[in-house]
Amino acid sequence: MSTARLLVSAAADLLDEGGDAAMTLRAVASRVGVSHNAPYKHFESRRSLLCAVARQDVAAIWTRWRQLLDVEKDPIDRILDALDVVIAFSQEHPARYRLLFGMPDALAADDTLTEAIEGALGTFAQIVRSARTAGRLPDTSSHDLAILLFASTHGLIDAQAGGRLESSSGWDGVETGVQILLRTMTRD
């Protein structure tokens, strides 16, 4: 594995272990076993290393969503599966999820990352379009429905992470809210 890839992997691990504050270039270098200046040979700044982590994570989510396009199943279940990818990522990697979807300034001006995010969301819109084309969702723009579903899921993830989605609500997690939202939209 190249040094750059090792640095990205170490940065991702540090984010997972200690959040944004734990991911310093010095800590990354130490984790990889290189000099404290070595990361600068591959990344111009901490932000550029964070962007590399984000690009890797978007690519992983996008790959999973593209795989779902080929799965033969109920189109609503395919949407739920796609949103489950994001929900699982948010639970397994909360700091990296916040980096991707809650810290836009940290990732601003990275054209490659912006293109990857737009591509991934375009794939999610294709998944939504298949349900709309099958007559299972309202005759509204697939793009608009995808944004609504993704933004609602993000809001539920944020509410759960902040302790505002309590078990006293009767919901056992984000998945319940997403299922309720889709049931209210679904046409049988």
C-alpha positions in Angstrom: 0.0 0.0 0.0 1.3 3.5 -0.9 2.2 6.0 1.8 -0.6 8.2 0.7 -3.1 5.4 1.1 -1.7 4.5 4.5 -2.1 8.1 5.6 -5.7 8.2 4.4 -6.4 4.9 6.3 -4.7 6.2 9.4 -6.7 9.4 9.2 -9.9 7.5 8.9 -9.0 5.3 11.9 -8.2 8.3 14.0 -11.5 9.9 13.1 -13.3 6.7 14.1 -11.4 6.5 17.4 -11.4 10.0 18.6 -13.4 12.3 16.3 -12.2 15.3 14.4 -9.9 16.6 17.2 -7.9 13.3 17.2 -7.1 13.6 13.5 -4.0 15.8 13.3 -1.3 15.4 10.7 1.2 14.6 13.5 -1.0 11.8 14.9 -1.5 10.4 11.3 2.2 10.4 10.7 2.8 8.7 14.1 0.2 6.1 13.3 1.8 5.3 10.0 5.3 5.4 11.4 6.7 8.2 9.2 8.2 11.6 10.1 5.8 14.4 11.1 6.5 16.2 7.8 5.8 13.1 5.6 2.1 13.8 5.3 2.9 17.1 3.6 4.6 15.3 0.8 1.2 13.8 -0.1 -1.3 16.3 1.2 -0.9 20.0 1.3 -2.9 20.4 4.4 -5.1 18.7 7.0 -8.1 19.7 5.0 -6.8 18.0 1.9 -6.2 14.8 3.9 -9.8 15.1 5.3 -11.0 15.4 1.7 -9.1 12.3 0.7 -10.9 10.4 3.6 -14.2 11.8 2.4 -13.6 10.8 -1.2 -12.8 7.3 -0.1 -16.0 7.1 2.0 -18.2 8.6 -0.8 -16.7 6.1 -3.2 -17.7 3.2 -0.8 -21.2 4.5 -0.4 -21.6 5.1 -4.2 -20.3 1.6 -5.0 -22.9 0.1 -2.7 -25.7 2.2 -4.3 -24.6 1.2 -7.8 -24.8 -2.5 -6.7 -28.3 -1.9 -5.6 -29.4 -0.8 -9.0 -28.8 -4.3 -10.3 -30.7 -6.1 -7.4 -34.1 -7.5 -8.4 -36.4 -6.6 -5.6 -39.3 -4.3 -4.7 -38.2 -0.8 -5.5 -39.3 0.6 -2.1 -37.1 -2.1 -0.4 -34.2 -1.0 -2.7 -34.7 2.6 -1.4 -34.7 1.3 2.2 -31.5 -0.7 1.4 -29.8 2.4 0.0 -30.7 4.5 3.0 -29.6 1.7 5.3 -26.1 2.0 3.7 -26.0 5.6 4.9 -27.6 4.8 8.3 -25.1 2.0 8.9 -22.2 4.3 7.9 -23.4 7.0 10.3 -23.5 4.5 13.1 -20.2 2.7 12.4 -18.3 5.9 11.6 -20.0 8.9 13.2 -17.1 11.4 12.9 -16.6 10.5 9.2 -20.4 10.8 8.6 -20.3 14.3 10.2 -17.3 15.1 8.0 -19.2 14.1 4.9 -22.6 15.5 5.7 -22.2 18.0 8.5 -19.0 19.9 7.9 -19.4 21.4 4.4 -16.8 24.1 5.0 -14.1 21.4 5.7 -14.6 19.9 2.3 -15.4 23.1 0.3 -13.6 23.7 -3.0 -12.6 20.1 -3.6 -13.9 19.6 -7.1 -13.2 15.9 -7.2 -15.1 15.3 -3.9 -18.0 17.5 -5.1 -18.2 15.5 -8.3 -18.2 12.2 -6.4 -20.9 13.4 -4.0 -23.0 14.5 -7.0 -22.4 11.2 -8.7 -23.4 9.2 -5.7 -26.5 11.3 -5.1 -27.4 10.9 -8.8 -27.2 7.1 -8.3 -29.5 7.4 -5.3 -31.9 9.4 -7.5 -31.8 6.5 -10.0 -32.9 4.2 -7.2 -35.7 6.5 -6.3 -36.6 6.9 -10.0 -37.1 3.1 -10.4 -39.7 3.2 -7.6 -41.4 6.3 -9.2 -41.4 4.6 -12.6 -42.9 1.5 -11.1 -45.8 3.7 -9.8 -44.8 3.2 -6.2 -44.0 6.9 -5.5 -45.8 10.1 -6.3 -45.4 11.6 -9.8 -42.8 14.1 -8.6 -39.3 14.7 -9.8 -37.1 11.8 -8.8 -34.4 14.3 -8.0 -36.7 16.1 -5.6 -37.9 12.9 -4.0 -34.3 11.7 -3.6 -33.4 15.0 -1.8 -36.4 14.8 0.4 -35.6 11.2 1.4 -31.9 11.8 1.9 -32.4 15.0 3.9 -35.1 13.4 6.1 -32.8 10.5 6.8 -29.9 12.9 7.6 -32.2 14.8 9.9 -33.2 11.6 11.7 -29.6 10.5 12.0 -28.7 13.9 13.4 -31.6 13.8 15.9 -30.5 10.3 17.1 -26.9 11.3 17.4 -27.9 14.3 19.5 -30.1 12.3 21.7 -33.3 13.9 20.4 -34.7 10.7 19.0 -35.5 9.1 22.3 -36.9 5.6 22.8 -39.9 7.3 24.5 -41.0 8.4 21.0 -41.8 4.8 20.2 -39.2 4.7 17.5 -36.3 2.2 17.9 -34.1 4.1 15.5 -33.6 6.1 12.4 -34.9 3.1 10.3 -38.4 3.4 11.8 -38.6 7.1 10.8 -37.4 6.3 7.3 -39.9 3.5 7.0 -42.8 5.7 8.2 -41.8 8.4 5.7 -41.7 5.9 2.8 -45.0 4.4 3.8 -46.7 7.8 3.7 -45.3 8.4 0.2 -45.8 4.9 -1.2 -48.5 3.9 -3.6 -49.5 0.2 -3.6 
